[in-house]
């Protein structure tokens, strides 16, 4: 099966985050050999592929990241029954497979279609190369509709949560642990904040009949100089996930209020949320093309970058979502085939008539 062989090829080409060049070179060579509306444009280890132009149909972009996280795999990429195993099989080389399949089909859709393969999605917001591509490419920021082919089990996931990471540093004073009164224990000073975090309940918000949860968690902690030393520093990483009803400035204020002046706060990663746009005509067209469900995206994705530009964008992909970032990651081949059919129905639905 052609789809499965394309996905296997992608998984056999390593592309751990920060090391995407080999796969970028391979994809560039593969698509450059095809008839395109214009030459491939490259930005670092990211590609913009103008597939069709002048169709009279809407201007649509399909986007997918080349990088994968460094998970553990006990065997090389392979097919076993309906499962294809390999690094990034679900997240998100399954989505890249659909993009390559469209490029390699002789019958092109009557829409102005652009494919974007980009690097470093799995890292910090500021290092994600899609930001560079959107800033520098002459066409991409003017698309009407973008689909991020993130793994979603062929469900249409609208909008996305925002994410803020904050470094919270408690300051104290060292002393011998036999005489703790001579110091100021920085770890103990975090007790109030940790208690408040433990008592927090998800705050839920509904937009377009879709529900997001605002949640705040301590995800990393570190401090102390030795077993017999009162610690003079203790650091927490706070991660706040929030729905499309909040902007970054408000979320930063909420984190500062939670810390209540008990520690120094440094915001180190700021990723905005994106609205669902459920009633946008192109979103409705995709929803009517056989997707398995319509739901909110309770995570951050690059649809937020398009939302910032005023471009409607959604998450939809054939990858097995629960397998993302897992040991021995796999995805369903039948799900890949179904995803191909849904995308084909959508493009046919919106073609120029």
LUMSE-867758 format. One record per residue (C-alpha): residue number from 1; chain; residue in three letters; x, y, z. Coordinates in pm, 1 decimal, decimal comma, padded with zeros to 6 digits. Layout:
# residues N
NUM | A | ALA | X | Y | Z
...
//
This chain:
# residues 353
1 | A | UNK | 00000,0 | 00000,0 | 00000,0
2 | A | UNK | 00142,7 | 00331,9 | -00112,4
3 | A | UNK | 00039,1 | 00528,8 | 00198,0
4 | A | UNK | 00198,1 | 00281,2 | 00436,7
5 | A | UNK | 00518,6 | 00269,5 | 00233,5
6 | A | UNK | 00542,6 | 00649,1 | 00236,2
7 | A | UNK | 00495,7 | 00656,9 | 00613,0
8 | A | UNK | 00754,2 | 00382,0 | 00656,1
9 | A | UNK | 00999,5 | 00583,6 | 00443,7
10 | A | UNK | 00942,4 | 00888,1 | 00662,7
11 | A | UNK | 00992,2 | 00689,6 | 00983,2
12 | A | UNK | 01309,5 | 00528,4 | 00849,6
13 | A | UNK | 01464,0 | 00874,0 | 00804,3
14 | A | UNK | 01562,9 | 01007,0 | 01148,9
15 | A | UNK | 01441,5 | 01356,5 | 01238,4
16 | A | UNK | 01470,4 | 01404,7 | 01611,9
17 | A | UNK | 01415,2 | 01765,1 | 01713,1
18 | A | UNK | 01718,5 | 01970,3 | 01620,3
19 | A | UNK | 01832,1 | 01707,9 | 01368,3
20 | A | UNK | 01570,6 | 01752,3 | 01095,9
21 | A | UNK | 01809,4 | 01833,5 | 00809,9
22 | A | UNK | 01838,8 | 01478,9 | 00673,8
23 | A | UNK | 01461,7 | 01441,3 | 00642,7
24 | A | UNK | 01421,2 | 01795,7 | 00513,7
25 | A | UNK | 01675,5 | 01722,1 | 00239,4
26 | A | UNK | 01497,5 | 01397,2 | 00151,9
27 | A | UNK | 01150,6 | 01554,6 | 00136,7
28 | A | UNK | 01286,4 | 01849,1 | -00064,5
29 | A | UNK | 01436,7 | 01610,5 | -00321,2
30 | A | UNK | 01116,4 | 01406,6 | -00338,1
31 | A | UNK | 00878,4 | 01698,7 | -00393,5
32 | A | UNK | 01114,6 | 01896,5 | -00618,1
33 | A | UNK | 01094,8 | 01612,9 | -00871,3
34 | A | UNK | 00718,4 | 01669,6 | -00902,9
35 | A | UNK | 00528,2 | 01923,7 | -01115,1
36 | A | UNK | 00470,7 | 02223,1 | -00886,4
37 | A | UNK | 00316,3 | 02566,3 | -00929,1
38 | A | UNK | 00648,5 | 02725,7 | -00826,0
39 | A | UNK | 00983,8 | 02605,8 | -00693,8
40 | A | UNK | 01012,0 | 02482,1 | -00335,2
41 | A | UNK | 01112,3 | 02757,6 | -00092,2
42 | A | UNK | 01342,6 | 02658,7 | 00193,3
43 | A | UNK | 01390,9 | 02834,1 | 00526,8
44 | A | UNK | 01650,1 | 02659,5 | 00743,8
45 | A | UNK | 01520,2 | 02302,8 | 00769,3
46 | A | UNK | 01164,3 | 02395,1 | 00666,3
47 | A | UNK | 00995,9 | 02382,3 | 00326,1
48 | A | UNK | 00711,0 | 02568,2 | 00157,5
49 | A | UNK | 00576,5 | 02372,0 | -00139,8
50 | A | UNK | 00340,8 | 02564,4 | -00375,6
51 | A | UNK | 00141,2 | 02272,3 | -00511,3
52 | A | UNK | -00136,0 | 02440,4 | -00713,2
53 | A | UNK | -00214,1 | 02799,4 | -00811,6
54 | A | UNK | -00469,3 | 02985,1 | -01022,1
55 | A | UNK | -00748,1 | 02734,8 | -00962,9
56 | A | UNK | -01011,3 | 02986,9 | -00857,4
57 | A | UNK | -01064,6 | 02786,4 | -00540,4
58 | A | UNK | -00977,8 | 02887,6 | -00185,2
59 | A | UNK | -00618,3 | 02929,3 | -00071,4
60 | A | UNK | -00544,9 | 02639,7 | 00168,0
61 | A | UNK | -00228,2 | 02530,4 | 00350,3
62 | A | UNK | -00159,0 | 02187,0 | 00496,4
63 | A | UNK | 00113,8 | 02202,9 | 00759,9
64 | A | UNK | 00317,3 | 01937,1 | 00936,3
65 | A | UNK | 00632,5 | 01930,5 | 01144,7
66 | A | UNK | 00929,2 | 01717,7 | 01045,3
67 | A | UNK | 01071,0 | 01673,0 | 01395,4
68 | A | UNK | 00987,9 | 01400,9 | 01645,9
69 | A | UNK | 01062,8 | 01365,1 | 02016,2
70 | A | UNK | 01342,3 | 01134,5 | 02134,1
71 | A | UNK | 01140,8 | 00832,2 | 02241,8
72 | A | UNK | 01268,7 | 00478,3 | 02292,1
73 | A | UNK | 01216,5 | 00214,7 | 02022,6
74 | A | UNK | 01313,8 | -00149,1 | 02064,6
75 | A | UNK | 01305,2 | -00231,0 | 01691,4
76 | A | UNK | 01349,5 | -00051,5 | 01357,5
77 | A | UNK | 01042,3 | 00099,0 | 01187,4
78 | A | UNK | 00815,9 | -00180,3 | 01066,3
79 | A | UNK | 00460,7 | -00283,8 | 00980,2
80 | A | UNK | 00277,9 | -00541,0 | 01192,4
81 | A | UNK | -00081,5 | -00595,9 | 01086,5
82 | A | UNK | -00265,7 | -00262,2 | 01100,0
83 | A | UNK | 00010,3 | -00094,0 | 01298,8
84 | A | UNK | 00310,5 | 00089,9 | 01165,4
85 | A | UNK | 00579,7 | 00136,1 | 01431,3
86 | A | UNK | 00846,7 | 00404,0 | 01424,3
87 | A | UNK | 00960,4 | 00734,0 | 01577,7
88 | A | UNK | 00697,6 | 00992,5 | 01495,6
89 | A | UNK | 00464,1 | 00741,8 | 01328,4
90 | A | UNK | 00168,0 | 00907,3 | 01499,8
91 | A | UNK | 00313,4 | 01250,8 | 01581,3
92 | A | UNK | 00318,8 | 01349,8 | 01307,6
93 | A | UNK | 00468,2 | 01161,7 | 01017,7
94 | A | UNK | 00121,1 | 01020,3 | 00954,9
95 | A | UNK | 00014,4 | 01376,0 | 00868,8
96 | A | UNK | 00322,3 | 01428,7 | 00651,2
97 | A | UNK | 00223,3 | 01113,0 | 00463,6
98 | A | UNK | -00108,3 | 01267,2 | 00357,6
99 | A | UNK | 00075,7 | 01579,5 | 00240,1
100 | A | UNK | 00318,0 | 01379,7 | 00026,1
101 | A | UNK | 00032,2 | 01169,0 | -00107,9
102 | A | UNK | -00146,5 | 01482,4 | -00232,6
103 | A | UNK | 00172,2 | 01608,5 | -00392,2
104 | A | UNK | 00235,8 | 01279,6 | -00573,2
105 | A | UNK | -00113,6 | 01226,2 | -00710,6
106 | A | UNK | -00159,1 | 01312,1 | -01079,3
107 | A | UNK | -00506,7 | 01458,7 | -01014,9
108 | A | UNK | -00458,5 | 01782,8 | -00822,3
109 | A | UNK | -00749,0 | 01946,7 | -00636,3
110 | A | UNK | -00898,0 | 02268,1 | -00778,0
111 | A | UNK | -00788,6 | 02474,2 | -00478,8
112 | A | UNK | -00473,6 | 02683,0 | -00434,5
113 | A | UNK | -00288,2 | 02438,7 | -00213,2
114 | A | UNK | 00038,8 | 02489,1 | -00024,9
115 | A | UNK | 00224,6 | 02226,2 | 00175,8
116 | A | UNK | 00447,7 | 02334,2 | 00465,5
117 | A | UNK | 00700,5 | 02096,0 | 00620,2
118 | A | UNK | 00871,8 | 02263,5 | 00913,8
119 | A | UNK | 01125,0 | 02198,7 | 01189,2
120 | A | UNK | 01147,3 | 02226,0 | 01568,9
121 | A | UNK | 00780,1 | 02216,2 | 01662,2
122 | A | UNK | 00843,7 | 01993,3 | 01964,5
123 | A | UNK | 01059,7 | 02253,4 | 02143,1
124 | A | UNK | 01009,6 | 02605,4 | 02280,3
125 | A | UNK | 00774,2 | 02844,2 | 02100,6
126 | A | UNK | 01053,1 | 03084,3 | 02004,9
127 | A | UNK | 01264,0 | 02811,1 | 01838,4
128 | A | UNK | 00983,9 | 02671,8 | 01622,1
129 | A | UNK | 01077,0 | 02735,7 | 01257,4
130 | A | UNK | 00716,7 | 02788,3 | 01149,7
131 | A | UNK | 00748,7 | 03133,5 | 01304,5
132 | A | UNK | 01038,9 | 03209,1 | 01069,8
133 | A | UNK | 00849,4 | 03070,1 | 00771,2
134 | A | UNK | 00541,6 | 03282,8 | 00842,5
135 | A | UNK | 00758,3 | 03591,5 | 00885,5
136 | A | UNK | 00964,5 | 03543,1 | 00569,8
137 | A | UNK | 00758,8 | 03355,1 | 00312,8
138 | A | UNK | 00590,2 | 03591,6 | 00065,4
139 | A | UNK | 00265,8 | 03392,5 | 00035,9
140 | A | UNK | 00197,0 | 03183,1 | 00342,4
141 | A | UNK | 00058,1 | 03450,1 | 00574,0
142 | A | UNK | -00212,3 | 03522,5 | 00314,9
143 | A | UNK | -00374,5 | 03178,6 | 00306,0
144 | A | UNK | -00745,6 | 03156,8 | 00387,1
145 | A | UNK | -00737,3 | 02830,2 | 00580,3
146 | A | UNK | -00470,8 | 02609,6 | 00735,7
147 | A | UNK | -00491,4 | 02251,5 | 00859,5
148 | A | UNK | -00232,0 | 02132,5 | 01110,9
149 | A | UNK | -00215,8 | 01757,0 | 01053,8
150 | A | UNK | -00142,6 | 01678,3 | 01418,8
151 | A | UNK | -00252,2 | 01332,9 | 01539,4
152 | A | UNK | -00620,8 | 01347,0 | 01628,1
153 | A | UNK | -00763,7 | 01003,0 | 01534,9
154 | A | UNK | -00933,6 | 01171,5 | 01236,8
155 | A | UNK | -01126,0 | 01401,4 | 01469,7
156 | A | UNK | -01154,8 | 01771,8 | 01395,7
157 | A | UNK | -01002,7 | 01955,6 | 01691,2
158 | A | UNK | -01079,8 | 02325,1 | 01693,8
159 | A | UNK | -00874,2 | 02609,3 | 01838,4
160 | A | UNK | -00606,4 | 02527,6 | 02089,5
161 | A | UNK | -00511,4 | 02591,9 | 02448,6
162 | A | UNK | -00242,7 | 02843,2 | 02524,9
163 | A | UNK | 00057,9 | 02756,1 | 02738,1
164 | A | UNK | 00277,1 | 02966,2 | 02965,2
165 | A | UNK | 00582,6 | 02835,6 | 03148,7
166 | A | UNK | 00715,4 | 03037,4 | 03440,0
167 | A | UNK | 01030,9 | 02986,2 | 03643,6
168 | A | UNK | 00945,7 | 03055,8 | 04008,4
169 | A | UNK | 01252,3 | 03103,8 | 04229,6
170 | A | UNK | 01231,9 | 03101,6 | 04610,1
171 | A | UNK | 01530,7 | 03265,3 | 04781,0
172 | A | UNK | 01659,8 | 03172,1 | 05127,2
173 | A | UNK | 01986,8 | 03157,4 | 05321,0
174 | A | UNK | 02216,1 | 02861,1 | 05382,8
175 | A | UNK | 02296,7 | 02717,3 | 05724,7
176 | A | UNK | 02397,0 | 02384,7 | 05874,4
177 | A | UNK | 02094,5 | 02155,9 | 05893,2
178 | A | UNK | 02177,7 | 02090,7 | 06261,6
179 | A | UNK | 02106,9 | 02460,9 | 06325,4
180 | A | UNK | 01831,4 | 02547,6 | 06075,4
181 | A | UNK | 01732,6 | 02862,1 | 06267,4
182 | A | UNK | 02052,0 | 03023,5 | 06142,5
183 | A | UNK | 01930,9 | 03001,2 | 05783,1
184 | A | UNK | 01616,8 | 03052,0 | 05578,8
185 | A | UNK | 01489,3 | 02734,6 | 05408,5
186 | A | UNK | 01395,7 | 02817,2 | 05048,0
187 | A | UNK | 01214,8 | 02485,0 | 05001,6
188 | A | UNK | 00995,3 | 02543,1 | 05303,2
189 | A | UNK | 00908,7 | 02889,0 | 05169,8
190 | A | UNK | 00737,6 | 02721,2 | 04873,7
191 | A | UNK | 00484,3 | 02545,2 | 05098,9
192 | A | UNK | 00218,0 | 02812,1 | 05059,2
193 | A | UNK | 00232,2 | 02812,0 | 04680,8
194 | A | UNK | 00237,4 | 02432,1 | 04664,4
195 | A | UNK | -00068,5 | 02417,8 | 04889,2
196 | A | UNK | -00251,4 | 02664,6 | 04668,5
197 | A | UNK | -00157,5 | 02465,1 | 04358,6
198 | A | UNK | -00280,1 | 02143,9 | 04518,1
199 | A | UNK | -00615,7 | 02302,7 | 04596,8
200 | A | UNK | -00674,0 | 02440,9 | 04247,0
201 | A | UNK | -00957,5 | 02288,6 | 04046,6
202 | A | UNK | -00985,0 | 02310,1 | 03667,4
203 | A | UNK | -01166,0 | 02623,9 | 03558,1
204 | A | UNK | -01380,8 | 02547,7 | 03256,2
205 | A | UNK | -01489,7 | 02781,9 | 02978,4
206 | A | UNK | -01723,9 | 02715,4 | 02686,4
207 | A | UNK | -01675,1 | 02875,4 | 02343,9
208 | A | UNK | -01882,9 | 02772,8 | 02039,3
209 | A | UNK | -02024,8 | 02489,2 | 02254,0
210 | A | UNK | -01672,9 | 02351,9 | 02307,8
211 | A | UNK | -01513,9 | 02335,7 | 02651,8
212 | A | UNK | -01157,8 | 02415,1 | 02757,8
213 | A | UNK | -01003,7 | 02375,2 | 03102,0
214 | A | UNK | -00773,0 | 02631,2 | 03262,5
215 | A | UNK | -00518,5 | 02438,2 | 03470,3
216 | A | UNK | -00192,4 | 02524,8 | 03645,4
217 | A | UNK | 00066,2 | 02267,1 | 03749,6
218 | A | UNK | 00414,1 | 02252,7 | 03897,2
219 | A | UNK | 00597,8 | 02033,2 | 03647,1
220 | A | UNK | 00961,0 | 02052,8 | 03762,5
221 | A | UNK | 01135,7 | 02134,7 | 04089,3
222 | A | UNK | 01492,2 | 02165,4 | 04209,7
223 | A | UNK | 01697,7 | 02308,0 | 04492,5
224 | A | UNK | 01942,8 | 02238,6 | 04768,7
225 | A | UNK | 02321,4 | 02216,3 | 04795,3
226 | A | UNK | 02367,1 | 01908,0 | 05008,4
227 | A | UNK | 02195,9 | 01673,5 | 05252,7
228 | A | UNK | 02316,1 | 01870,2 | 05554,9
229 | A | UNK | 02271,1 | 02224,3 | 05419,3
230 | A | UNK | 01964,0 | 02443,3 | 05452,7
231 | A | UNK | 01882,4 | 02534,9 | 05090,3
232 | A | UNK | 01913,6 | 02896,3 | 04983,7
233 | A | UNK | 01729,1 | 02846,0 | 04652,1
234 | A | UNK | 01435,4 | 02639,7 | 04532,6
235 | A | UNK | 01301,1 | 02658,9 | 04179,3
236 | A | UNK | 00966,7 | 02546,7 | 04038,9
237 | A | UNK | 00846,8 | 02537,8 | 03680,4
238 | A | UNK | 00482,5 | 02638,4 | 03661,9
239 | A | UNK | 00286,4 | 02554,7 | 03349,5
240 | A | UNK | -00050,5 | 02718,9 | 03295,4
241 | A | UNK | -00275,6 | 02589,0 | 03017,2
242 | A | UNK | -00565,7 | 02813,9 | 02924,9
243 | A | UNK | -00853,1 | 02844,1 | 02681,9
244 | A | UNK | -00913,0 | 03090,6 | 02398,0
245 | A | UNK | -01098,0 | 03334,4 | 02625,2
246 | A | UNK | -00766,5 | 03457,8 | 02771,8
247 | A | UNK | -00467,0 | 03637,9 | 02628,3
248 | A | UNK | -00107,2 | 03606,6 | 02741,2
249 | A | UNK | -00107,3 | 03927,3 | 02944,9
250 | A | UNK | -00402,0 | 03813,8 | 03155,5
251 | A | UNK | -00248,3 | 03471,1 | 03214,1
252 | A | UNK | 00078,4 | 03624,3 | 03330,1
253 | A | UNK | -00116,1 | 03838,3 | 03576,8
254 | A | UNK | -00294,4 | 03526,4 | 03706,2
255 | A | UNK | 00036,7 | 03348,7 | 03765,6
256 | A | UNK | 00178,2 | 03648,4 | 03949,8
257 | A | UNK | -00134,7 | 03661,0 | 04165,7
258 | A | UNK | -00099,6 | 03290,1 | 04246,4
259 | A | UNK | 00264,7 | 03331,5 | 04351,2
260 | A | UNK | 00154,8 | 03630,5 | 04562,7
261 | A | UNK | 00496,3 | 03793,0 | 04578,6
262 | A | UNK | 00651,7 | 03497,6 | 04765,7
263 | A | UNK | 00910,5 | 03428,3 | 04494,8
264 | A | UNK | 01074,6 | 03577,1 | 04186,5
265 | A | UNK | 00892,8 | 03494,8 | 03862,5
266 | A | UNK | 01046,3 | 03475,0 | 03515,0
267 | A | UNK | 00827,1 | 03390,4 | 03216,6
268 | A | UNK | 01027,8 | 03165,5 | 02987,2
269 | A | UNK | 00784,1 | 03032,4 | 02722,0
270 | A | UNK | 00470,6 | 03214,4 | 02607,4
271 | A | UNK | 00237,5 | 03041,0 | 02358,9
272 | A | UNK | -00100,2 | 03202,5 | 02285,1
273 | A | UNK | -00433,3 | 03021,9 | 02254,0
274 | A | UNK | -00642,5 | 03012,7 | 01935,1
275 | A | UNK | -01021,1 | 03046,8 | 01887,4
276 | A | UNK | -01225,8 | 02753,9 | 01751,6
277 | A | UNK | -01399,8 | 02942,6 | 01464,7
278 | A | UNK | -01653,9 | 02663,6 | 01450,1
279 | A | UNK | -01884,8 | 02848,1 | 01210,0
280 | A | UNK | -01622,5 | 02952,6 | 00956,7
281 | A | UNK | -01740,3 | 02810,6 | 00618,2
282 | A | UNK | -01418,3 | 02614,9 | 00555,9
283 | A | UNK | -01426,0 | 02473,4 | 00909,4
284 | A | UNK | -01787,1 | 02367,4 | 00852,1
285 | A | UNK | -01688,2 | 02209,3 | 00520,1
286 | A | UNK | -01421,9 | 01996,7 | 00687,7
287 | A | UNK | -01661,1 | 01905,3 | 00970,2
288 | A | UNK | -01906,1 | 01779,3 | 00706,4
289 | A | UNK | -01645,7 | 01564,4 | 00527,1
290 | A | UNK | -01665,1 | 01259,1 | 00751,9
291 | A | UNK | -01448,8 | 01355,9 | 01050,0
292 | A | UNK | -01500,7 | 01122,2 | 01344,0
293 | A | UNK | -01592,5 | 01400,5 | 01588,9
294 | A | UNK | -01562,0 | 01773,6 | 01650,4
295 | A | UNK | -01394,3 | 01867,2 | 01977,6
296 | A | UNK | -01172,8 | 02132,1 | 02138,0
297 | A | UNK | -00794,3 | 02105,2 | 02129,1
298 | A | UNK | -00689,0 | 02084,7 | 02495,8
299 | A | UNK | -00323,9 | 02140,7 | 02407,6
300 | A | UNK | -00115,3 | 02395,3 | 02219,7
301 | A | UNK | -00054,3 | 02365,0 | 01845,5
302 | A | UNK | 00063,5 | 02591,5 | 01567,6
303 | A | UNK | -00291,0 | 02689,5 | 01473,2
304 | A | UNK | -00223,8 | 02969,1 | 01724,0
305 | A | UNK | 00039,2 | 03118,1 | 01492,9
306 | A | UNK | -00214,1 | 03140,4 | 01210,6
307 | A | UNK | -00480,7 | 03279,4 | 01444,1
308 | A | UNK | -00239,5 | 03558,5 | 01536,4
309 | A | UNK | -00231,8 | 03651,3 | 01165,3
310 | A | UNK | -00610,3 | 03637,2 | 01133,6
311 | A | UNK | -00600,6 | 03309,5 | 00937,5
312 | A | UNK | -00855,8 | 03038,9 | 01020,9
313 | A | UNK | -00678,1 | 02717,8 | 01121,0
314 | A | UNK | -00773,1 | 02380,1 | 01268,3
315 | A | UNK | -00617,5 | 02055,4 | 01385,7
316 | A | UNK | -00699,7 | 01737,4 | 01196,9
317 | A | UNK | -00481,5 | 01434,1 | 01138,7
318 | A | UNK | -00490,3 | 01056,2 | 01095,4
319 | A | UNK | -00232,1 | 00975,9 | 01364,0
320 | A | UNK | -00324,0 | 00769,7 | 01670,2
321 | A | UNK | -00328,3 | 01048,4 | 01926,7
322 | A | UNK | -00267,6 | 00835,5 | 02237,3
323 | A | UNK | 00058,1 | 00709,3 | 02082,0
324 | A | UNK | 00219,8 | 01051,1 | 02056,3
325 | A | UNK | 00554,5 | 01062,5 | 02244,2
326 | A | UNK | 00517,6 | 00700,3 | 02355,8
327 | A | UNK | 00777,3 | 00425,3 | 02374,1
328 | A | UNK | 00747,2 | 00205,3 | 02061,3
329 | A | UNK | 00514,8 | 00462,0 | 01904,0
330 | A | UNK | 00278,5 | 00332,0 | 01637,4
331 | A | UNK | -00013,3 | 00448,5 | 01429,7
332 | A | UNK | -00304,6 | 00276,0 | 01259,3
333 | A | UNK | -00271,1 | 00217,3 | 00885,4
334 | A | UNK | -00649,5 | 00195,1 | 00845,4
335 | A | UNK | -00674,6 | 00530,7 | 01022,0
336 | A | UNK | -00422,4 | 00669,7 | 00772,6
337 | A | UNK | -00638,3 | 00549,1 | 00482,1
338 | A | UNK | -00950,8 | 00699,5 | 00638,4
339 | A | UNK | -00771,0 | 01030,1 | 00691,8
340 | A | UNK | -00676,9 | 01037,2 | 00324,6
341 | A | UNK | -01042,0 | 00989,7 | 00229,9
342 | A | UNK | -01161,0 | 01267,2 | 00460,2
343 | A | UNK | -00907,4 | 01515,2 | 00322,3
344 | A | UNK | -01003,0 | 01418,7 | -00033,7
345 | A | UNK | -01373,2 | 01471,8 | 00040,5
346 | A | UNK | -01298,7 | 01809,0 | 00199,1
347 | A | UNK | -01091,9 | 01932,5 | -00094,3
348 | A | UNK | -01358,0 | 01815,7 | -00338,3
349 | A | UNK | -01624,4 | 01992,8 | -00134,8
350 | A | UNK | -01443,5 | 02329,0 | -00150,8
351 | A | UNK | -01311,1 | 02304,8 | -00507,6
352 | A | UNK | -01379,6 | 02583,0 | -00755,8
353 | A | UNK | -01701,7 | 02507,7 | -00941,3
//
